[in-house]
């Protein structure tokens, strides 16, 4: 599979919000390996000026945490006392 095609598959899956470059084989890609790239700004592999005889770099998707539902859905643990109705501090 080509590197461009693997990048397109990561983007179309809808699971990933950004991409990192992994399995770096040259100094150029190693310098970029810690950075997260949006799909619009990710550099194409192999990088221009790559010194490796055979580029081993790969795209790896980073999960988009905004897709997860992080709200509490277990209503058994909800509080039954509405604290807004209690007396406020400092009011006598």
Order of alpha helices (4+ residues) and beta strands (2+ residues): alpha-beta-alpha-beta
